[in-house]
């Protein structure tokens, strides 16, 4: 993979992890 494609992949992975973390925090605060 090229460097730009690798950076995009890592960025997408971080966004996915952040979304999961934020949703889990929101669920914990609601209960």
C-alpha positions as a Markdown table, in Angstrom:
| # | Residue | x | y | z |
|---|---|---|---|---|
| 1 | Unk | 0.0 | 0.0 | 0.0 |
| 2 | Unk | 1.1 | 3.5 | -0.7 |
| 3 | Unk | 1.8 | 5.9 | 2.2 |
| 4 | Unk | -1.4 | 8.0 | 1.5 |
| 5 | Unk | -3.6 | 4.9 | 1.4 |
| 6 | Unk | -2.0 | 3.6 | 4.6 |
| 7 | Unk | -2.7 | 7.0 | 6.3 |
| 8 | Unk | -6.3 | 7.0 | 5.2 |
| 9 | Unk | -6.7 | 3.4 | 6.5 |
| 10 | Unk | -5.3 | 4.3 | 9.9 |
| 11 | Unk | -7.4 | 7.4 | 10.1 |
| 12 | Unk | -10.6 | 5.5 | 9.3 |
| 13 | Unk | -9.7 | 2.9 | 11.9 |
| 14 | Unk | -9.3 | 5.6 | 14.6 |
| 15 | Unk | -12.6 | 7.2 | 13.6 |
| 16 | Unk | -14.3 | 3.8 | 13.9 |
| 17 | Unk | -12.7 | 3.2 | 17.4 |
| 18 | Unk | -13.6 | 6.8 | 18.5 |
| 19 | Unk | -17.2 | 6.3 | 17.4 |
| 20 | Unk | -17.5 | 3.0 | 19.3 |
| 21 | Unk | -16.0 | 4.6 | 22.4 |
| 22 | Unk | -18.2 | 7.6 | 22.3 |
| 23 | Unk | -21.3 | 5.5 | 21.8 |
| 24 | Unk | -20.4 | 3.2 | 24.7 |
| 25 | Unk | -19.9 | 6.2 | 26.9 |
| 26 | Unk | -23.2 | 7.7 | 25.9 |
| 27 | Unk | -24.9 | 4.4 | 26.6 |
| 28 | Unk | -23.3 | 4.2 | 30.0 |
| 29 | Unk | -24.4 | 7.8 | 30.9 |
| 30 | Unk | -27.9 | 7.1 | 29.8 |
| 31 | Unk | -28.4 | 4.0 | 32.1 |
